[in-house]
Amino acid sequence: MSKDKLRILLAEDDLNLGVLLMDYLETEGFDVKLCKDGELALKAFHSHSFDLCLLDVMMPYRDGFSLAKEIRTKDKKIPVIFITARSLKEDKLKGYDLGADDYITKPFDEEELLWKIKAVIRRIPESAGEDKSEVISIGKYTFNVSNQSLTIGASTKRITEKESDILNYIAIRRNRVIKREEMLKDLWGENDYFLGRSLDVFITKIRKYLKEDPDISIENVFKVGFIFNVPPKQIEQ
């Protein structure tokens, strides 16, 4: 994806900041649509095509979190960066749980935002081109990567995009140590405390999804990462 063709949806209720960011990003070659509240941003998203969303968390009519949730129902892959004046870890964890690609806290330098946008853009072709099997057998489970579904017996559960990315990541690297730092950088582009907490939440959920097969486990390796233990004889790709 080339930068000069990338269209950004910018939802920001502080119009002074919004215009400043729009002007700056347009000088960097981006096409930016500025919306002053969440409802207008949602209408714009349904009416136009965008490649990336910059969403202020605190907005009238519809906040950034609920806006992101609506956007994800239409496009599960579009990158989302949250902009917020709050630095509460609960907010950051909620954002990452919704599948946010990054998070930036006001006040910030425009170049910092540009760096984050570029980092997200660089990850897009990497994830799109990653070699993923359509269906992976994991013990008694069948994991359909493209459909984001886990099946055991007659029961099928649909999981989220981020859960699917994480499960696919550890399934490919099964039965060997997966370094936490490398996993965070590969899946989110960086390694920090809040992303680490979010990863722990996702791992806990995936453990619950796989609990029907006692031969499978996600083992914590102290200060290193994880091992996804699956009996080799039960794995097919």
N, C-alpha and C positions, 0 to 999 in steps of 0.2 A: 504494500500500500504506500503510495507516494504522498508526501506531505502536502503538495500543492493541490491535490484532489480531495483532501480530507475535510469533511464537513462536521462542524461541532455544534451541538445544541448546548447553549449556555443558559441555565436557569438561575437567575440571581435577582433578588428583590431590591438590593441596594443598587439603584440605577447608576450612581456615580462610579461605583466599583465595576458594575457590569459593562458600562461603556468603555471604561479604561481597559478592562481585560479584552473586550471585543476588538478595540482599536489595536492593542498590542499584538494579539494573536493574528489579526488580519495582516499586519505588517510582516509577520513571520510566514505568511503564505496560506493560512487557513481560511476557510469560509465559515463564518460564525453567525448563528441565529441567536439573538438575545431575547429572552422572555423574562418578564418581571414577576411572574408567579408560577406556581406549579400547574395550575389548570391550563394556562396559556402554553406552557411548555409541553404538556401532554397533547394538546390539540396540534401543536407544531410537529410533534413527533409522529402523530398519525397522518399528517398531511405531507410531510417531506421525508427525504431519506438522509440519515445522518450516520457518521462513522464513529463518533465518540460523544459522550454526554458529560458535561460538567454541571453538577447539580448542587446548589446551595441546600443545606439541610433545613434551615429555618426559613420557610416561606409562607405567605398567606395562601389560603384556599386549599393548598395541597403541599405537604412538606416533601423534602427531598427523598426521604426513605419510602414513602408511599408512592411517589412518582417513579422511583427506580423499580419498585415492585411491579407497577403497571407496565413500564417499559419492557421489563423482562418477560412479560407474558406475550409480547409481540416479537421481541428479538432477544433470544437468550445469550447471544454472543457479543452484543455491542458493548464495548468498554465503558465503564462508568467510574468517574472520579468525583468524590464528594468534596464540597467546599463548606467549611463550617467555622463559626466563631467559637465553638465549644471544643474543648480538648478532653472531655470526659472519656475514660476508657470504655465505658458502657456504650457510648455513641459509636466509637470506632469499631468495637466488636460487632455491634448491630449492623454497621455498614458493610463490614467484611462478610458477615453472615448472609447478607443480601446479594453477595457476589461482587462487591465493589473491587475494582482493579487497583484503586489507590485512594488516598485521603489527604487533604491539605487543610491546615488550620490557619484562619485569619489571626493576625495580619501575616501576609507572606509576600515574598518578592516575586515579580512576574516571571523572572528567569527560573525560579524554583518550580513554578507551575509548568513552564515550558519543558523543563527537564523531565518532569513526571509524565507529561503528555508524550514526549518522545520515547520514554522508557516503555510506556504502554503500547505505543505503535510498534516498537521493535518486537514486542512479544506476540503480536497478532500473527505474522507469517510463521513464526516458530510453532505456535500451537496448531495452526491450520495445516502445517506440513508434517506434523508429528505422525510417526507410523503407529497407527492404532488398529488393533484387531477389531472387527465388528462384534465378534462374540468371544468371550473368554470364559472357560470353565474354571471355577474356583471352588475346589472341593465339591460339595453337593449343590453349589449354586451355579447358575448361568448368568453371566454379566453381559448384557447387550450395551456396548459403549454408546453407539449412536442414538439408541432409544432411551438411554439413561435408566435402564431397568435391571433389577435383580430378581431372578426367579429361582425358587426352590420348590420342587414338587409342583403342585397346582397353584402355588401362591406367587404372585408377581408384585413387586413394589417399585414404584417410580421414585427415583432419587433426584436431587437437584443437580444442576450443571457442575457446581464446584465439588459436590460430593463425588460425582462421576469422574471428574478430572483427578481427584485425589485417589480414588479407588483404582482407576486405570494406572496412575503413576506407580502406586505401590505394587499392583499386580504384575506389571512389567518387571519390577525389581524384586520380586518375591524371593524369599529364603536367603536374603543377604542384607547386610546392614545398609539402611538408607539414612544418610546424614541429614539431620534436621535443617541445617543451614542451607544445604544444597536444594533440598525440597522446597523451602520457602522461596528461594531465589528463582527456581525453575517455574514454580506455580504462580508466584505473586510479583516476582521481579526484584524483591528485596527481603531483608531479614531484620525484623524488629520485634519488640516485645508484644505489641498488639497483634501482629500477624501470627506470632507464635501461639498466643492465647486462642486466636481464632482457629488455627490448625488443630489444637488440642480438642476443641469443641467438635470439629468435623471428624476427627479420629474416633472420639467417643461415640458419635452417631453411627459411624461405619461399623464399629465393634458390635453395636446393638443389632444392626441389620444382618450381621453374619453369625449371630449367636446360635442359630439352629444347627450349625455344624461345629461340634466341639473340637474337631481336628484342626480348625482354623484359628489363628490368633494374631493379634497385632501386639508385638512385644516391645515395651519401652527399653531402650538401651541408654542407660544413665549418661547424661551430658553429651550424648552422641546423636541419637535419633530413634529409629524403629527397625524392627524386622517383621515382615509380613510372612508368618509361618504358614505354609500350605504344603501338605504332603505331595512330593513330586509326582507320584504315580497318579494323583487325581487331577493334574493340571493338563489341559489341552489348549492349544492356541491355533 
